[in-house]
Amino acid sequence: MQTATVTRISKETEITITILPEDQNMEIATGIGFFDHMLTALSVHSRIPMQIYVKGDLHVDAHHTVEDTGIVLGQAFAKALGDKSGIVRYGSAYIPMDESLAFCSLDICNRAFLVFNAEFTNPMIGAYDTCLTEEFMRAFACNAGITLHCNVLYGKNDHHKTEALYKAVAHALRIATAPTTSGEVFSTKGVLG
């Protein structure tokens, strides 16, 4: 994975995200405390250092900030992987968090798709709308070219369910971005997509 920076400026958000080589410092500031917590978990558990700076129209709500961050992070991730040669490509992980259990399976294949199965009890976790978890995952998957399956199998606490899900995605990414011995595109077709 190489260093990649993407900046996106719209009337709703100003975002700059950099994907860094392993063992670099991460910095995350979106203006939404719980979202920062989730992105930190994503970065730490995937071992993909990220610098994420977001200024969004939080006076409206958190939707544009969260979704647009997913868009830009997906674009930066795709840019950092280049032609996606030399990686394992597939990854899956179960992650428990107290009473909750989440599962993610993904394919970094240039075919964007999201399957999302999670139910939340409360509309908010701090200033973060629980429904935005699906919006973030969709935006990330579509812009990174990932087939992404996200499932919360069970749980009661929405914080635990959401955090387990972000960490499951992170661990699946960590597995999928591991290097192969051949360095080639891992596909029977010889190309992805």
Rosetta blueprint (number, residue, H / E / L):
1 M L
2 Q L
3 T L
4 A E
5 T E
6 V E
7 T E
8 R E
9 I E
10 S L
11 K L
12 E L
13 T E
14 E E
15 I E
16 T E
17 I E
18 T E
19 I E
20 L L
21 P L
22 E L
23 D L
24 Q L
25 N L
26 M L
27 E E
28 I E
29 A E
30 T L
31 G L
32 I L
33 G H
34 F H
35 F H
36 D H
37 H H
38 M H
39 L H
40 T H
41 A H
42 L H
43 S H
44 V H
45 H H
46 S H
47 R L
48 I L
49 P L
50 M E
51 Q E
52 I E
53 Y E
54 V E
55 K E
56 G E
57 D L
58 L L
59 H L
60 V L
61 D L
62 A L
63 H H
64 H H
65 T H
66 V H
67 E H
68 D H
69 T H
70 G H
71 I H
72 V H
73 L H
74 G H
75 Q H
76 A H
77 F H
78 A H
79 K H
80 A H
81 L H
82 G L
83 D L
84 K L
85 S L
86 G L
87 I E
88 V L
89 R L
90 Y E
91 G E
92 S E
93 A E
94 Y E
95 I E
96 P E
97 M E
98 D L
99 E L
100 S E
101 L E
102 A E
103 F E
104 C E
105 S E
106 L E
107 D E
108 I E
109 C L
110 N L
111 R L
112 A L
113 F E
114 L E
115 V E
116 F E
117 N E
118 A L
119 E L
120 F L
121 T L
122 N L
123 P L
124 M E
125 I E
126 G L
127 A L
128 Y E
129 D E
130 T L
131 C L
132 L H
133 T H
134 E H
135 E H
136 F H
137 M H
138 R H
139 A H
140 F H
141 A H
142 C H
143 N H
144 A H
145 G L
146 I E
147 T E
148 L E
149 H E
150 C E
151 N E
152 V E
153 L E
154 Y E
155 G L
156 K L
157 N L
158 D H
159 H H
160 H H
161 K H
162 T H
163 E H
164 A H
165 L H
166 Y H
167 K H
168 A H
169 V H
170 A H
171 H H
172 A H
173 L H
174 R H
175 I H
176 A H
177 T L
178 A L
179 P E
180 T L
181 T L
182 S L
183 G L
184 E L
185 V L
186 F L
187 S L
188 T L
189 K L
190 G L
191 V L
192 L L
193 G L
